[in-house]
Amino acid sequence: MAPDAAGTAEEIRGAAHGTAPVPLSVLDLVTVGAGRTATDALRTSVDIARLAESRGFHRYWVAEHHSMPGVASSSPAVILAHLAAHTDRIRLGSGGVMLPNHAPLVIAEQFGTLEAMAPGRVDLGLGRAPGTDGATAAALRRTDRLNEGADDFPQQLAELIRFLDDDFPDGHPYRRIHAVPGPVQATSPGGVQSAHRPPVWLLGSSGFSARLAGTLGLPFAFAHHFSAQNTIPALDLYRESFRPSAVLDAPYALIGVSALATDDEKEARRQVLAAALNMVRLRTGRPGLVPTPEEAEAYDFSPMEQEFVQSWNSNVIHGTADEVRAGLDDLHKRTGADELMLTANAHGGDVRLRSYELIADAYGLPTPA
């Protein structure tokens, strides 16, 4: 199985994507702006998913976060089920589910259910970070031994893949346990089962998952949008470590990229300043709703906060559509990524929608019939 159950990695690389150097995809953090609600954010997610599908973006992922008022994506499987009901073709997936937060059997059941809802369209991206602070992670995992979950990640991953494939060996204590929906239904009397199961991706922001993905021959997604300094070393490590597998015969790496296009450059600067203020508050233990540009412009940034904002926004590709296109093209040349997954962080859903529309136009992606 290739990273896209609908075709091989070579077919993905060669698929029509306008004049973009590689396929473009969407990472949605389901952000909640000040004065807005989670209901508003989830409705925006549907609108963006529909736009992405109509304009030829390749896949649409949501990421697991917890205890963050400005992020409404604590339950990726629930959101993906909702998006599956409102789309027809675009691939949907997790970018990612944080494996140490969950029992592998539960994830296999959730994504087997999603695969049954949207056959051949579901990706299972997995991370090993908690997606939150330590206290919340302890509440999620019902233990304060948080390193234990991260250290056991390879074993948890192996167990999850066994559940997805329904192939625990004879004598294993889980041999008679089956993730349903799943392959066991194909072997039951009269059972008919899809030939696909959700492709597994490993996500990371350092070298650990890069090496593991390469060793296992799995597709790899790197979080360039918040760990840009590690992007090229991690991709090099992934490619050097790669071993062909039944899943993938050559490395396939996408990178998550913060990118925001607006109709004029000044508006882009206003929007990314607000998103940066949101990150300042998150990093200093004051998470909240995404502030408005007006609030960010009125905020008195300390010298240390100004330094953080400058550093953070240096890795956000923003400006007019042509400026964003140039930035994305340059990033692709520097990294050699096989796919760019764009995340638009802004206060308003209308701004995020407009950004994806402008980027699609800049690359000549298909227009809706």
LUMZASE-580717 format. One line per field, with one value per residue (C-alpha): residue number from 1; x, y negated, z. Coordinates in steps of 0.25 Angstrom, whole numbers, padded with zeros to 4 digits. Example, Ala and Ser with C-alpha at 12.3 -4.5 7.8 and 13.67 -1.06 7.14 Angstrom:
BEGIN
seq	[1 2]
xx	[0049 0055]
yy	[0018 0004]
zz	[0031 0029]
This chain:
BEGIN
seq	[1 2 3 4 5 6 7 8 9 10 11 12 13 14 15 16 17 18 19 20 21 22 23 24 25 26 27 28 29 30 31 32 33 34 35 36 37 38 39 40 41 42 43 44 45 46 47 48 49 50 51 52 53 54 55 56 57 58 59 60 61 62 63 64 65 66 67 68 69 70 71 72 73 74 75 76 77 78 79 80 81 82 83 84 85 86 87 88 89 90 91 92 93 94 95 96 97 98 99 100 101 102 103 104 105 106 107 108 109 110 111 112 113 114 115 116 117 118 119 120 121 122 123 124 125 126 127 128 129 130 131 132 133 134 135 136 137 138 139 140 141 142 143 144 145 146 147 148 149 150 151 152 153 154 155 156 157 158 159 160 161 162 163 164 165 166 167 168 169 170 171 172 173 174 175 176 177 178 179 180 181 182 183 184 185 186 187 188 189 190 191 192 193 194 195 196 197 198 199 200 201 202 203 204 205 206 207 208 209 210 211 212 213 214 215 216 217 218 219 220 221 222 223 224 225 226 227 228 229 230 231 232 233 234 235 236 237 238 239 240 241 242 243 244 245 246 247 248 249 250 251 252 253 254 255 256 257 258 259 260 261 262 263 264 265 266 267 268 269 270 271 272 273 274 275 276 277 278 279 280 281 282 283 284 285 286 287 288 289 290 291 292 293 294 295 296 297 298 299 300 301 302 303 304 305 306 307 308 309 310 311 312 313 314 315 316 317 318 319 320 321 322 323 324 325 326 327 328 329 330 331 332 333 334 335 336 337 338 339 340 341 342 343 344 345 346 347 348 349 350 351 352 353 354 355 356 357 358 359 360 361 362 363 364 365 366 367 368 369]
xx	[0000 0005 0003 -0009 -0018 -0023 -0010 0005 0015 0019 0005 0003 0016 0011 -0004 -0009 -0007 -0007 0007 0010 0023 0017 0003 -0003 -0011 -0018 -0015 -0027 -0025 -0040 -0036 -0046 -0045 -0049 -0063 -0066 -0070 -0065 -0078 -0073 -0060 -0065 -0074 -0062 -0055 -0066 -0065 -0050 -0051 -0061 -0053 -0040 -0048 -0053 -0040 -0031 -0024 -0019 -0023 -0029 -0024 -0028 -0018 -0021 -0020 -0025 -0028 -0026 -0038 -0033 -0033 -0045 -0039 -0038 -0045 -0040 -0048 -0061 -0057 -0053 -0066 -0073 -0064 -0066 -0081 -0079 -0069 -0068 -0053 -0043 -0034 -0037 -0028 -0021 -0009 -0009 -0014 -0005 -0003 0002 -0012 -0020 -0021 -0017 -0029 -0038 -0030 -0032 -0047 -0049 -0041 -0047 -0060 -0056 -0051 -0064 -0071 -0061 -0055 -0041 -0040 -0035 -0021 -0016 -0005 0001 0010 0016 0015 0003 -0002 -0004 0003 0008 -0004 -0014 -0006 -0006 -0021 -0023 -0014 -0018 -0003 0008 0019 0018 0031 0027 0017 0027 0037 0028 0023 0030 0023 0010 0011 0014 0002 -0007 -0003 -0006 -0020 -0022 -0017 -0023 -0011 -0006 0001 -0004 -0001 -0002 -0012 -0019 -0020 -0035 -0037 -0042 -0043 -0057 -0059 -0047 -0041 -0048 -0061 -0055 -0053 -0066 -0077 -0082 -0073 -0069 -0058 -0051 -0038 -0032 -0029 -0025 -0010 -0001 0008 0018 0018 0029 0037 0050 0059 0052 0040 0048 0057 0046 0038 0050 0053 0039 0037 0025 0022 0026 0020 0029 0024 0032 0022 0027 0040 0046 0061 0060 0053 0065 0072 0060 0057 0071 0070 0057 0063 0076 0069 0058 0056 0046 0034 0021 0015 0025 0036 0043 0043 0030 0031 0021 0024 0014 0015 0009 0004 -0005 -0009 -0017 -0021 -0011 0002 -0001 -0014 -0005 0004 -0007 -0013 0000 0003 -0010 -0006 0007 0001 -0007 0006 0012 0001 0001 0016 0015 0004 -0007 -0015 -0028 -0036 -0029 -0028 -0033 -0023 -0028 -0024 -0011 -0008 -0011 -0003 0009 0019 0031 0045 0046 0032 0036 0048 0039 0029 0040 0046 0032 0027 0040 0035 0021 0020 0011 0007 0000 -0003 0009 0018 0013 0015 0029 0031 0025 0033 0046 0043 0041 0054 0061 0054 0051 0038 0028 0016 0013 0002 -0002 -0008 -0014 -0015 -0023 -0034 -0046 -0051 -0053 -0038 -0034 -0044 -0039 -0024 -0027 -0034 -0023 -0013 -0021 -0022 -0007 -0004 -0015 -0022 -0035 -0047 -0061 -0070]
yy	[0000 -0014 -0026 -0029 -0017 -0022 -0020 -0019 -0030 -0032 -0034 -0044 -0052 -0052 -0055 -0068 -0080 -0092 -0099 -0095 -0088 -0076 -0073 -0083 -0079 -0086 -0084 -0090 -0094 -0097 -0110 -0118 -0133 -0143 -0146 -0133 -0119 -0105 -0103 -0114 -0108 -0094 -0101 -0108 -0094 -0089 -0101 -0100 -0085 -0087 -0098 -0089 -0078 -0087 -0093 -0080 -0080 -0066 -0063 -0070 -0067 -0071 -0070 -0066 -0077 -0078 -0089 -0100 -0109 -0114 -0100 -0092 -0079 -0070 -0059 -0057 -0044 -0052 -0063 -0054 -0047 -0060 -0065 -0051 -0054 -0067 -0063 -0053 -0051 -0058 -0050 -0052 -0049 -0052 -0060 -0054 -0046 -0045 -0030 -0030 -0037 -0025 -0010 -0005 0003 -0009 -0016 -0004 -0004 -0019 -0019 -0006 -0012 -0025 -0016 -0009 -0023 -0028 -0016 -0019 -0033 -0032 -0034 -0031 -0040 -0037 -0046 -0043 -0056 -0059 -0070 -0078 -0082 -0071 -0072 -0070 -0059 -0052 -0054 -0048 -0036 -0034 -0034 -0044 -0035 -0042 -0038 -0024 -0026 -0033 -0023 -0011 -0018 -0007 0004 -0004 -0006 0009 0013 0003 0008 0022 0018 0011 0023 0033 0041 0044 0057 0070 0071 0056 0051 0042 0053 0054 0039 0032 0017 0015 0010 0017 0029 0039 0036 0041 0055 0057 0065 0056 0045 0034 0024 0013 0016 0003 0000 -0014 -0017 -0019 -0032 -0036 -0050 -0058 -0070 -0064 -0052 -0041 -0039 -0042 -0030 -0021 -0024 -0022 -0009 -0004 -0009 -0018 -0031 -0043 -0057 -0067 -0079 -0090 -0100 -0100 -0093 -0099 -0098 -0083 -0081 -0078 -0070 -0061 -0059 -0055 -0045 -0040 -0038 -0032 -0022 -0018 -0003 0001 0008 0014 0001 -0008 -0006 -0020 -0031 -0040 -0052 -0064 -0076 -0085 -0099 -0112 -0120 -0132 -0139 -0152 -0162 -0172 -0170 -0180 -0171 -0159 -0165 -0169 -0155 -0148 -0157 -0153 -0138 -0141 -0147 -0135 -0127 -0136 -0134 -0119 -0118 -0126 -0118 -0127 -0120 -0127 -0129 -0134 -0150 -0159 -0167 -0180 -0174 -0170 -0184 -0190 -0179 -0184 -0174 -0172 -0172 -0157 -0155 -0164 -0155 -0142 -0149 -0152 -0138 -0131 -0140 -0138 -0123 -0128 -0130 -0141 -0153 -0154 -0141 -0143 -0145 -0133 -0125 -0129 -0126 -0112 -0109 -0113 -0104 -0093 -0095 -0095 -0083 -0074 -0071 -0062 -0069 -0083 -0083 -0097 -0102 -0116 -0122 -0134 -0140 -0139 -0127 -0136 -0140 -0126 -0122 -0134 -0129 -0116 -0121 -0131 -0120 -0111 -0123 -0126 -0111 -0110 -0099 -0094 -0103 -0097 -0093]
zz	[0000 -0004 0005 -0003 -0004 -0017 -0024 -0023 -0018 -0032 -0037 -0025 -0030 -0044 -0041 -0047 -0037 -0046 -0046 -0032 -0031 -0023 -0018 -0008 0004 0016 0031 0039 0054 0055 0061 0070 0069 0080 0079 0071 0076 0074 0065 0056 0055 0052 0041 0035 0035 0026 0017 0015 0013 0002 -0004 -0003 -0010 -0021 -0024 -0025 -0012 -0009 0006 0018 0032 0046 0058 0072 0083 0097 0107 0097 0096 0082 0076 0075 0070 0082 0075 0061 0058 0061 0053 0041 0041 0040 0029 0022 0022 0015 0004 -0007 -0012 -0004 0005 0020 0032 0045 0046 0055 0066 0078 0080 0094 0098 0094 0094 0080 0079 0081 0070 0061 0063 0061 0048 0043 0045 0037 0026 0025 0024 0014 0007 0001 0006 0021 0026 0040 0044 0057 0067 0080 0087 0096 0088 0101 0114 0124 0134 0123 0117 0131 0132 0118 0121 0135 0139 0142 0136 0123 0117 0118 0107 0098 0100 0097 0084 0075 0082 0082 0067 0065 0073 0066 0052 0056 0060 0047 0039 0048 0048 0063 0062 0068 0083 0085 0096 0086 0075 0077 0078 0065 0062 0056 0045 0040 0032 0041 0034 0021 0027 0034 0027 0016 0020 0009 0013 0006 0001 0007 0022 0026 0022 0034 0034 0045 0049 0056 0059 0062 0057 0066 0057 0044 0047 0051 0039 0030 0037 0036 0021 0025 0019 0028 0031 0038 0046 0039 0043 0057 0056 0044 0049 0049 0036 0026 0037 0039 0025 0022 0033 0028 0014 0019 0029 0018 0016 0005 0011 0007 0009 0001 -0008 -0007 0003 0003 0012 0013 0022 0029 0026 0031 0019 0019 0006 0006 -0004 0001 0008 0020 0023 0023 0033 0042 0042 0045 0056 0063 0061 0067 0079 0081 0081 0091 0100 0098 0101 0113 0120 0116 0105 0100 0087 0075 0077 0066 0058 0065 0079 0074 0068 0082 0090 0097 0094 0103 0097 0099 0093 0081 0078 0079 0069 0059 0060 0059 0047 0040 0037 0033 0018 0017 0007 -0006 -0014 -0023 -0010 -0004 -0016 -0017 -0003 -0005 -0017 -0010 0002 -0007 -0014 -0001 0005 -0007 0000 -0008 -0003 0004 0015 0017 0030 0030 0044 0046 0054 0044 0036 0024 0024 0024 0013 0005 0007 0001 -0010 -0014 -0013 -0022 -0032 -0032 -0035 -0046 -0038 -0044 -0042 -0039 -0050]
